[in-house]
Amino acid sequence: MLALPAEVREQELSALLPSPRSSSHTPQSARKNLARLTLWPLVAATFFMVSGGTYGTEDIVHGAGYGLAVLILILTPLVWSLPTAFMIGELASALPAEGGYYAWARRALGNFWGFQEAWLSLASSVFDMAIYPTLFVAYLTRLVPSFGIGHRGEMVALAVVVTCAALNIAGIRVVGITSLWLFFLLSAPFALMVLLAPFEVGKLAHAHTAPVTSTVGLLGGTLIAMWNYMGWDNASTIALEVERPQRTYPRAMLAAVLLVALSYILPVLAVKITGVPGSAFETGSWADLAGLMAGNWLRVALVLGGMMSGFGMFNALVMSYSRLPLAMAQDGMLPRVFARVHPKTRAPWVAIVVCATGWALCLGLGFERLVTLDIMVYGASLVLEFVSLVALRIREPNLRRDFRVPGGLAGAVLAGVFPTALLTLALIHSDHETVLGMNALLFGLSIVVAGFVIYPVTSAVWRPKPGLELSESPAEAATD
């Protein structure tokens, strides 16, 4: 995930398919005619749901130094991202349902835990989604400072929300193709830095850099790396809108893990060989480092890339989060109005509009965003997904899985060990943080407990539909 520039820090589900005879789902004839997301647009969308580019890695270098930073950036995807990608590859190939991880938890663990999975994801979106339009404005004001005057920045941020909502209503392929182009555009300046670095070996050891205010240490750098590598499951919520999901998801997850890792590691190595000290890094300093290497033109390109990164992440995540209310409404867990889709693009326009409105209302909030809090809320939902993986292996051993986590049942269990251990580390660290005047650990736990309280209310008002029989998978139902 992406970190905010320093100057902005102070601002700030079928899921389980119902019966194939249900009218809430797209008929098979219409489904065949829908534009679907293919492999590389899905890889690009996943890239933005997880990373958004090299931005956000600066404090890892500052806190750990070049050597340890590169080691952290290599090991984190191995022990955090790959197990998650394997888990998603298996569950998405076995249960390619709208709502993704919500559908998996509901199928494996029942309505209650399915609701908790969706609740945790939507709750964490409040912390994430108001940030990216703000990030867009932060980089814009570096180019045109007048946008920081009055309410101009807020109006631009609102325009980002409205534009991304419109792109999502226009259809999933529009979002996918937009993500693909944005990936190439924001990656180009970093690719230039990598290419120029061999010509600058050792030349910038004494270059002047702005005073550094970052106080991130080794542990903080590790947690930031986890944050930069999280969000792989977000792409699962659009499974029914992906071309051949059983085959496409495993390939897309592995390709995206490799792309994200390279986008982090190569620029760090490139700057290292120029001689710039690791202590010169802090949040938002990539543009200044690019300026040292090649002049103001590359600095401007990095700033524009930061704008595209904020826009691309918000755009891709709208697509992901909006499918949760859609799937929950189809399953009777939310009002039926959330199940309404656009007649041509089949985009869940009501869910998109309602979610976008909620995120827009949060644009002016002055809360401080904590990486550890993001990891806590997201981590609780991730643990539920690993539990769902194991539960389905035990309850439905004969469920068709075009991709499996290697190692049988033991491999499925072990896949969740390292991610859970890293999440435990984040929980320990969160005990030393505060948010809104409250201990961050207690704040995160209050969000989790709120889901337990809300579920009986929603289930009393909107009766959840029973899930599919265990002998029938959503993939089988969709082709019925």
Number of C-alpha atoms within 10 A of each C-alpha: 24 27 27 22 18 14 10 17 16 11 14 18 34 32 36 31 28 22 18 18 11 11 10 20 22 16 13 12 8 11 15 10 8 18 17 22 26 19 22 18 24 30 27 28 33 30 30 31 28 26 30 33 29 27 26 24 29 25 29 29 27 24 23 22 19 19 13 16 26 19 12 22 25 16 14 22 22 15 18 23 25 19 22 25 25 21 26 29 28 23 30 32 24 23 29 33 30 28 30 30 33 32 36 32 29 25 26 24 17 14 23 16 22 27 26 24 28 27 25 21 22 20 17 20 20 15 20 18 25 24 25 26 28 27 25 26 26 27 25 20 16 14 13 11 12 12 18 15 10 9 10 13 21 19 14 17 25 21 14 22 25 16 14 24 23 16 18 27 24 17 23 25 21 18 25 26 18 18 30 20 14 22 23 13 16 23 18 15 22 27 15 15 21 17 12 17 21 13 12 16 16 15 15 18 13 10 13 10 15 10 10 13 12 16 10 17 16 18 15 19 24 24 23 24 25 26 22 27 24 23 23 23 23 23 30 30 28 27 26 25 22 24 17 16 27 23 16 21 30 23 18 24 27 16 18 24 23 13 16 22 22 16 19 24 18 17 20 25 16 22 26 21 18 20 17 23 19 21 19 21 26 25 21 22 23 24 22 20 22 24 18 20 21 15 12 14 12 21 21 19 19 26 26 20 28 29 21 23 29 28 26 32 28 26 29 29 23 26 28 24 24 28 30 31 30 32 31 28 25 29 27 20 24 21 17 16 14 24 25 18 20 13 9 12 17 20 23 25 25 19 24 26 20 15 20 21 15 14 22 20 11 17 21 14 11 12 14 15 18 16 19 27 23 20 25 25 23 22 24 19 26 26 18 20 26 25 19 24 24 21 19 20 17 12 11 14 11 10 15 17 16 15 20 19 22 12 11 10 16 11 14 23 17 15 25 22 16 17 23 17 13 19 23 14 15 24 19 13 16 23 13 10 15 16 17 9 8 11 14 22 21 14 18 22 14 11 16 20 11 14 19 15 10 13 17 12 10 16 17 10 12 16 13 19 18 16 21 17 10 12 9 14 19 26 19 14 14 20 8 10
